[in-house]
Amino acid sequence: MEKKQYSNTVFFVSGVFSVLVSFFASFAMYYHYVEFVKKSYQDILIRTANMIEAQCPELKNPQRLRTLLGDDSDEYWEIQETFDHLQESMGVSYIYVLERYNGVWRFLLSSLYDRGTPTSVILTPHTGYSTDKGLNRAWDEKIQTYHEAKDQWGEFMTISRPVIHDGKTVCIIGVDFDLDYVRNLNRPGFVALIIVLAASIVLSMLIASQLRRTVLNLEEMVIERTKVLQEKTRELEEQARELGEQTRLAQSASASKSTFLASMSHEIRTPMNAIIGMSELMSIENMNVTQRQYLSDIKKTSHSLLQIINEILDVSKIE
């Protein structure tokens, strides 16, 4: 009973351990998958920023962009359409151009604005960007930066690429991608993987449980058969002891019989020899015919009896 309880405990603990290991392994696979997708989209963001800078040389002159925007120029909105086209073709979430003006950030272009958007909305200072370390570092150090951030619209990753003109940073090209989209991209597959792993673990546990029950049943059968064999062995040993005792008694009886026969034969043969000797002596004497006939019968009978006694002695010696 204690062995069975111990086996059940070990089986339960191993099952729980397998479930936990499978869950953490699935989570690790999902995490590495998300990181791989993020790296892929990071490359897409970099290529998008490169294409914007190559296709929009007007970005090197933010003053001209502001003038075009104030005039509601078709040229400005053609650049805006380029942004919209790149956003759709590259699959990014948001493209924009920022400039730092008097210590605060404001938009010059954005893929979210349509024609008719008031200039005051676009050029309104956005103080929330003043503390953005990625933007400020890209502007000050004139290097492309990558960082992840979170605001009221969600969590995103962004590339900030400085546009350099005459050795100065004139604006920042920003390209964003929604991290929630990346995490939700393969969530159904992750859930399906968890379900498949859980099902395989449960099936393995059921098979293992059935095998364990089979092994326990076989062990019980072996124990029962062993008990039966031990009982049979004890019975055979008891019978062997009884047969040995009976054999010893039989041998003792046979030895007693042989001793008795030998003793009795000697006791009988001695008188028979005396009778035969006396018969021989009497045959010397003068007797009539009848007496001699009687004496002859006595001698024959004595010799026959002596022969029988000798044979009995021979048999007792053989035994």
Wavefront OBJ file of the C-alpha trace (Angstrom):
o trace
v 0.000 0.000 0.000
v 2.781 2.443 0.913
v 4.558 1.610 -2.331
v 1.402 2.339 -4.343
v 0.866 5.668 -2.545
v 4.496 6.610 -3.196
v 4.087 5.689 -6.876
v 0.914 7.819 -7.127
v 2.702 10.788 -5.548
v 5.664 10.475 -7.907
v 3.312 10.214 -10.897
v 1.366 13.327 -9.835
v 4.505 15.384 -9.192
v 6.045 14.347 -12.521
v 2.799 15.270 -14.322
v 2.682 18.729 -12.733
v 6.373 19.242 -13.488
v 5.808 18.271 -17.149
v 2.916 20.734 -17.443
v 4.986 23.566 -15.938
v 7.996 22.809 -18.130
v 5.800 22.713 -21.250
v 4.124 25.991 -20.313
v 7.413 27.814 -19.729
v 8.894 26.291 -22.880
v 5.879 27.518 -24.883
v 6.130 30.953 -23.281
v 9.840 31.112 -24.120
v 9.111 30.101 -27.727
v 6.432 32.777 -27.951
v 8.762 35.394 -26.430
v 11.568 34.574 -28.877
v 9.071 34.634 -31.728
v 7.893 38.131 -30.708
v 11.508 39.300 -30.462
v 12.210 37.890 -33.928
v 9.173 39.703 -35.375
v 10.194 42.913 -33.614
v 13.676 42.671 -35.138
v 12.135 42.103 -38.572
v 9.883 45.159 -38.220
v 12.799 47.181 -36.892
v 14.534 46.555 -40.224
v 11.336 47.591 -42.010
v 11.229 50.841 -40.013
v 14.831 51.594 -40.948
v 14.188 50.947 -44.656
v 11.055 53.119 -44.509
v 12.987 56.019 -42.963
v 15.686 55.646 -45.641
v 13.078 55.695 -48.424
v 11.386 58.802 -46.966
v 14.646 60.708 -46.853
v 15.511 59.595 -50.401
v 12.079 60.414 -51.908
v 11.473 63.679 -50.037
v 14.481 66.003 -50.407
v 12.218 68.860 -49.267
v 12.712 67.648 -45.717
v 16.112 69.338 -45.668
v 14.294 72.712 -45.664
v 11.654 72.742 -42.890
v 11.053 76.500 -43.430
v 9.905 75.763 -46.963
v 7.639 72.978 -45.680
v 5.992 75.392 -43.265
v 5.512 77.883 -46.081
v 3.975 75.233 -48.353
v 1.701 74.113 -45.525
v 0.581 77.672 -44.815
v -0.254 78.152 -48.492
v -2.117 74.795 -48.542
v 0.130 73.937 -51.503
v -0.394 70.876 -53.677
v 3.338 70.169 -53.385
v 3.004 69.815 -49.613
v 0.127 67.368 -49.895
v 1.962 65.395 -52.568
v 4.668 64.797 -49.941
v 1.863 63.840 -47.552
v 0.550 61.330 -50.115
v 4.077 59.865 -50.359
v 3.949 59.297 -46.618
v 0.534 57.635 -46.878
v 1.703 55.393 -49.714
v 4.852 54.319 -47.836
v 2.851 53.655 -44.684
v 0.488 51.355 -46.572
v 3.117 49.599 -48.700
v 5.608 49.037 -45.867
v 2.950 48.030 -43.342
v 4.033 50.479 -40.637
v 1.657 52.144 -38.195
v 2.654 55.790 -38.340
v 5.073 58.076 -40.261
v 5.801 61.656 -39.238
v 8.341 64.463 -39.387
v 9.166 66.529 -36.296
v 11.257 69.592 -35.694
v 12.505 70.923 -32.387
v 11.554 74.596 -32.265
v 12.467 76.737 -29.265
v 13.013 73.616 -27.151
v 9.675 71.918 -27.966
v 8.682 69.447 -30.650
v 6.032 70.019 -33.320
v 4.851 68.087 -36.349
v 5.707 69.182 -39.900
v 4.209 66.140 -41.623
v 2.194 63.159 -40.502
v 0.494 60.247 -42.198
v -2.476 60.820 -39.884
v -3.377 64.256 -41.295
v -5.586 64.814 -44.330
v -5.856 67.857 -46.524
v -7.894 70.503 -44.757
v -6.248 69.943 -41.392
v -5.640 73.420 -39.867
v -2.039 74.573 -39.825
v -2.397 75.464 -36.159
v -3.111 71.812 -35.342
v -0.041 70.537 -37.155
v 2.371 73.166 -35.840
v 1.016 73.093 -32.265
v 3.874 72.357 -29.802
v 3.760 68.805 -28.421
v 5.308 69.079 -24.989
v 5.006 65.346 -24.422
v 7.874 64.794 -26.834
v 10.188 67.170 -24.942
v 11.212 64.382 -22.560
v 11.567 61.731 -25.293
v 15.195 60.624 -24.883
v 15.241 58.879 -28.262
v 14.187 62.005 -30.137
v 16.481 64.331 -28.242
v 19.447 61.980 -28.636
v 18.831 61.625 -32.378
v 18.645 65.432 -32.727
v 21.646 66.270 -30.560
v 23.993 63.429 -31.537
v 22.831 63.254 -35.190
v 22.404 59.472 -34.985
v 19.537 57.134 -35.770
v 17.913 55.787 -32.582
v 15.545 52.932 -31.848
v 13.419 52.729 -28.739
v 10.129 51.428 -27.425
v 7.592 53.707 -25.758
v 4.068 53.753 -24.439
v 1.422 56.481 -24.530
v -2.360 56.810 -24.362
v -2.726 55.098 -27.754
v -0.733 52.048 -26.797
v 2.775 50.605 -26.869
v 4.917 51.064 -29.941
v 8.473 50.838 -31.251
v 9.924 53.742 -33.187
v 12.889 54.698 -35.355
v 14.048 58.320 -35.111
v 16.251 59.314 -38.060
v 17.814 62.810 -38.132
v 17.820 64.764 -41.409
v 21.151 66.585 -41.614
v 21.645 69.756 -43.702
v 24.842 71.793 -43.648
v 26.024 69.803 -40.621
v 22.915 70.606 -38.586
v 19.863 68.560 -37.666
v 16.879 70.219 -39.344
v 14.164 67.638 -38.585
v 13.533 64.106 -37.409
v 11.870 61.377 -39.482
v 9.875 59.123 -37.175
v 8.438 55.715 -38.110
v 6.316 53.813 -35.573
v 4.958 50.306 -35.379
v 2.324 49.020 -32.969
v 3.820 46.502 -30.534
v 0.376 45.243 -29.558
v -0.057 44.116 -33.158
v 3.238 42.215 -32.962
v 2.245 40.501 -29.714
v -1.224 39.634 -31.007
v 0.113 38.513 -34.380
v 0.607 34.903 -33.416
v -1.339 34.736 -30.171
v -3.869 32.242 -31.664
v -0.939 30.079 -32.725
v 0.530 30.370 -29.245
v -2.803 29.375 -27.693
v -3.070 26.474 -30.132
v 0.469 25.415 -29.225
v -0.425 25.488 -25.524
v -3.560 23.424 -26.203
v -1.636 20.873 -28.269
v 1.099 20.594 -25.647
v -1.452 20.299 -22.848
v -3.371 17.644 -24.787
v -0.186 15.701 -25.520
v 0.830 15.904 -21.864
v -2.598 14.751 -20.699
v -2.537 11.908 -23.225
v 0.968 10.940 -22.122
v -0.129 11.005 -18.500
v -3.146 8.819 -19.293
v -0.956 6.331 -21.151
v 1.581 6.409 -18.341
v -1.226 5.906 -15.811
v -2.533 2.906 -17.736
v 0.958 1.450 -17.992
v 1.498 2.073 -14.299
v -1.759 0.282 -13.427
v -0.729 -2.603 -15.695
v 2.675 -2.807 -14.012
v 1.070 -2.730 -10.555
v -1.372 -5.476 -11.568
v 1.499 -7.573 -12.882
v 3.415 -6.992 -9.660
v 0.390 -8.091 -7.630
v 0.027 -11.195 -9.821
v 3.715 -12.005 -9.377
v 3.418 -11.556 -5.609
v 0.323 -13.798 -5.511
v 1.971 -16.454 -7.671
v 5.095 -16.253 -5.514
v 2.988 -16.842 -2.411
v 1.343 -19.880 -4.067
v 4.721 -21.273 -5.118
v 6.109 -20.743 -1.631
v 3.113 -22.584 -0.163
v 3.583 -25.449 -2.623
v 7.286 -25.532 -1.801
v 6.520 -25.767 1.913
v 4.059 -28.614 1.257
v 6.630 -30.492 -0.844
v 9.275 -29.982 1.815
v 6.869 -31.313 4.432
v 6.093 -34.356 2.266
v 9.815 -34.907 1.706
v 10.391 -34.809 5.475
v 7.545 -37.305 6.001
v 8.918 -39.598 3.283
v 12.371 -39.374 4.808
v 10.962 -40.299 8.210
v 9.013 -43.200 6.707
v 12.109 -44.361 4.827
v 14.151 -44.225 8.020
v 11.487 -46.266 9.861
v 11.317 -48.766 7.015
v 15.098 -49.127 6.988
v 15.088 -49.557 10.757
v 12.345 -52.206 10.503
v 14.219 -53.993 7.743
v 17.409 -53.990 9.819
v 15.505 -55.338 12.830
v 13.948 -58.043 10.684
v 17.325 -59.038 9.279
v 18.808 -59.133 12.785
v 15.863 -61.158 14.000
v 16.108 -63.616 11.110
v 19.842 -64.010 11.544
v 19.502 -64.612 15.266
v 16.626 -67.021 14.867
v 18.414 -68.875 12.040
v 21.508 -69.339 14.188
v 19.380 -70.438 17.101
v 17.537 -72.966 14.929
v 20.577 -74.203 12.984
v 22.518 -75.166 16.094
v 19.910 -77.710 17.221
v 19.508 -78.916 13.651
v 23.230 -79.640 13.446
v 22.898 -81.554 16.698
v 20.019 -83.610 15.281
v 21.953 -84.374 12.098
v 25.026 -85.363 14.117
v 23.032 -87.651 16.377
v 21.401 -89.227 13.312
v 24.806 -89.989 11.867
v 25.862 -91.598 15.133
v 22.687 -93.708 15.346
v 23.206 -94.996 11.785
v 26.298 -96.864 13.052
v 24.270 -98.833 15.500
v 22.536 -102.141 14.621
v 18.942 -101.384 13.667
v 16.181 -103.182 11.963
v 14.803 -102.037 8.632
v 12.003 -99.921 10.073
v 14.307 -98.086 12.400
v 16.728 -97.366 9.616
v 13.872 -96.028 7.489
v 12.835 -93.671 10.269
v 16.395 -92.539 10.748
v 16.790 -91.901 7.035
v 13.639 -89.738 7.035
v 14.996 -87.785 9.991
v 18.287 -87.151 8.215
v 16.591 -86.068 4.951
v 14.193 -83.759 6.739
v 17.002 -82.315 8.868
v 19.150 -81.572 5.849
v 16.207 -79.964 4.036
v 15.432 -77.785 7.048
v 19.120 -76.865 7.414
v 19.219 -75.818 3.739
v 16.188 -73.568 4.287
v 17.831 -72.035 7.351
v 21.049 -71.390 5.356
v 19.074 -69.648 2.598
v 17.333 -67.468 5.183
v 20.741 -66.484 6.553
v 21.993 -65.659 3.034
v 18.957 -63.379 2.415
v 19.455 -61.583 5.723
v 23.116 -60.985 4.838
v 22.124 -59.466 1.443
v 19.634 -57.094 3.068
l 1 2 3 4 5 6 7 8 9 10 11 12 13 14 15 16 17 18 19 20 21 22 23 24 25 26 27 28 29 30 31 32 33 34 35 36 37 38 39 40 41 42 43 44 45 46 47 48 49 50 51 52 53 54 55 56 57 58 59 60 61 62 63 64 65 66 67 68 69 70 71 72 73 74 75 76 77 78 79 80 81 82 83 84 85 86 87 88 89 90 91 92 93 94 95 96 97 98 99 100 101 102 103 104 105 106 107 108 109 110 111 112 113 114 115 116 117 118 119 120 121 122 123 124 125 126 127 128 129 130 131 132 133 134 135 136 137 138 139 140 141 142 143 144 145 146 147 148 149 150 151 152 153 154 155 156 157 158 159 160 161 162 163 164 165 166 167 168 169 170 171 172 173 174 175 176 177 178 179 180 181 182 183 184 185 186 187 188 189 190 191 192 193 194 195 196 197 198 199 200 201 202 203 204 205 206 207 208 209 210 211 212 213 214 215 216 217 218 219 220 221 222 223 224 225 226 227 228 229 230 231 232 233 234 235 236 237 238 239 240 241 242 243 244 245 246 247 248 249 250 251 252 253 254 255 256 257 258 259 260 261 262 263 264 265 266 267 268 269 270 271 272 273 274 275 276 277 278 279 280 281 282 283 284 285 286 287 288 289 290 291 292 293 294 295 296 297 298 299 300 301 302 303 304 305 306 307 308 309 310 311 312 313 314 315 316 317 318 319
